[in-house]
Amino acid sequence: MAKPIVVTDDTFQSTVLENSLPVIVDFWAEWCPPCKMISPILEQIAEEYDGKAAVCKVNVDENQELARKYEVRSIPTLLFMKDGEIKEQVVGALPKDQLESRLNALL
């Protein structure tokens, strides 16, 4: 059962940028209600796309360097990445079908 991968400033390079799979990076925080709304959806996607894509979570309170680097101003911010490049960025909680359509475009 695949789960979202917790990523830190130290593991972002190897886990996200060097990943051969498409990656959704969720910038979130514990105190953020929309982040809590989207979390179960991302868990479902992590499980359903196991082996085809990766779902990573970056806590902005604990990893401020990454939040600064990717200019995260509001959370949740989702980066859809492939081959270490941002292909799309979404701010706010979206329904599962919209997240999947963006992810499928990278597969």
C-alpha positions in Angstrom: 0.0 0.0 0.0 1.8 3.1 -1.2 1.6 6.3 0.8 2.7 9.8 0.1 6.4 10.3 0.6 7.5 12.9 3.2 10.2 15.1 1.7 12.5 17.5 3.4 15.0 20.1 2.2 17.6 17.4 2.4 15.8 14.7 0.5 14.0 16.8 -2.2 16.8 16.4 -4.8 16.9 12.6 -4.7 13.2 12.0 -4.0 11.7 14.5 -6.4 14.2 16.0 -8.9 16.0 12.7 -9.7 12.8 10.6 -9.7 12.2 8.9 -13.1 8.4 8.9 -12.4 6.1 12.0 -12.6 5.7 13.5 -9.2 3.0 15.5 -7.4 4.6 17.7 -4.7 2.2 18.9 -2.1 3.3 21.9 -0.1 1.2 21.9 3.1 1.0 22.7 6.8 -0.6 21.1 9.8 -2.8 24.2 10.5 -4.2 24.5 6.9 -7.8 23.3 6.5 -7.7 23.0 2.7 -4.5 20.9 3.1 -6.4 18.5 5.4 -9.2 18.3 2.8 -6.9 17.3 0.0 -4.7 14.9 2.0 -7.0 11.8 1.7 -7.3 12.4 -2.0 -3.5 12.5 -2.4 -3.3 9.3 -0.3 -5.7 7.6 -2.8 -3.7 8.8 -5.8 -0.4 7.6 -4.2 -2.0 4.1 -3.8 -3.7 4.0 -7.2 -0.6 5.3 -9.1 1.9 3.2 -7.2 4.8 2.4 -9.6 3.5 5.0 -12.2 3.8 8.2 -10.3 5.0 9.5 -6.9 3.1 11.7 -4.4 5.4 13.8 -2.1 4.5 16.0 0.8 6.6 19.0 1.9 5.7 20.6 5.3 6.3 24.3 4.7 6.8 25.1 8.4 9.6 22.5 8.6 11.1 23.1 5.1 11.0 26.8 4.6 14.0 26.7 2.1 12.0 24.6 -0.3 8.9 26.8 0.1 11.1 29.9 -0.7 12.8 28.2 -3.6 9.5 27.3 -5.3 7.9 30.6 -4.3 5.0 29.0 -2.4 2.8 31.9 -1.3 -0.4 30.0 -0.5 -1.0 26.4 0.6 -1.8 23.9 -0.5 0.4 24.4 -3.5 0.8 21.4 -5.8 3.6 21.1 -8.3 3.3 18.5 -11.0 6.8 17.6 -12.0 8.5 15.4 -14.6 12.2 14.9 -15.2 12.9 17.5 -12.4 10.9 20.2 -14.1 7.7 21.8 -13.0 5.0 21.1 -15.7 2.1 22.6 -13.8 1.4 24.4 -10.5 -1.9 24.5 -8.8 -2.9 26.5 -5.7 -5.8 25.3 -3.6 -7.6 22.1 -3.1 -8.9 20.5 -6.3 -11.2 17.5 -6.7 -9.6 14.1 -7.4 -10.6 14.0 -11.1 -8.9 17.3 -11.8 -5.7 16.2 -10.0 -5.7 12.9 -11.9 -6.2 14.5 -15.3 -3.2 16.7 -14.7 -1.1 13.7 -13.5 -2.3 11.6 -16.5 -1.0 14.2 -18.8 2.5 13.5 -17.5 2.3 9.7 -17.8 
